[in-house]
Amino acid sequence: MKPQDTSLNDAFAQRLLAKAAQSQDRFNEPKAFYDADGDCIEVFLSVDNYRAERVNDRLTLYVNRDAGTVVGILLNRAKQLINDRFNG
């Protein structure tokens, strides 16, 4: 397994959180759901009308159709990601 550049991961996470914070119509708190059949996690930050923008085979962003802000994510292969990260 290749070592990961955590600075790139941290920078990406910060950009994602900054975009998510720009959303105007949010829930009182974010909603997250785990789908065991698909081994994926969905996180919704608002109830906005969104389109899906696939970043790679693991991550899809849900982007507000009007404002272009991130209103959620879909993370595929969640168990594999956790196992790779913590059992390295």
HUGI-V867510 format. One record per residue. RES is the residue in one small letter. SS is DSSP state (a for helix, b for strand, c for the rest). OMEGA is omega in radians with two decimals (* if undefined). NEAR is the number of other C-alpha atoms within 10 Angstrom. Layout:
BEGIN
res: {RES:RES}
ss: {SS:SS}
omega: {OMEGA:OMEGA}
near: {NEAR:NEAR}
END
This chain:
BEGIN
res: {m:k:p:q:d:t:s:l:n:d:a:f:a:q:r:l:l:a:k:a:a:q:s:q:d:r:f:n:e:p:k:a:f:y:d:a:d:g:d:c:i:e:v:f:l:s:v:d:n:y:r:a:e:r:v:n:d:r:l:t:l:y:v:n:r:d:a:g:t:v:v:g:i:l:l:n:r:a:k:q:l:i:n:d:r:f:n:g}
ss: {c:c:c:c:c:a:a:a:a:a:a:a:a:a:a:a:a:a:a:a:a:c:c:c:c:b:b:b:b:b:b:b:b:b:b:c:c:c:c:b:b:b:b:b:b:b:c:c:c:b:b:b:b:b:c:c:c:c:b:b:b:b:b:b:c:c:c:c:c:b:b:b:b:b:b:b:c:a:a:a:a:a:a:a:a:a:a:c}
omega: {3.14:3.03:-3.13:3.05:-3.06:3.11:3.08:3.12:-3.13:3.12:3.12:-3.14:3.13:3.10:-3.14:3.14:3.12:3.10:-3.14:-3.12:-3.12:-3.10:-3.09:-3.03:-3.10:2.95:2.99:3.05:3.14:3.10:3.11:-3.11:3.05:3.08:-3.09:-3.13:-3.14:-3.07:-3.13:3.09:3.04:3.09:3.11:3.13:3.14:3.14:-3.10:2.97:-3.02:2.98:3.13:3.07:-3.12:3.12:3.09:-3.08:-3.12:-2.98:3.00:3.08:2.99:-3.00:3.10:-3.08:-3.09:-3.02:-3.12:3.13:3.12:3.14:3.10:3.10:2.95:-3.14:-3.13:3.12:-3.07:-3.12:3.13:3.13:-3.14:3.13:-3.14:-3.07:-3.01:3.13:3.11:*}
near: {5:5:6:9:8:9:9:10:10:11:11:12:12:12:11:16:12:13:15:21:14:14:18:13:11:16:12:8:9:13:12:13:11:14:11:11:6:10:13:17:18:17:17:20:22:21:13:22:11:19:16:15:14:13:9:10:9:13:16:18:22:25:22:19:14:10:12:14:21:27:28:24:22:21:18:19:15:18:13:11:14:11:10:11:10:7:8:10}
END
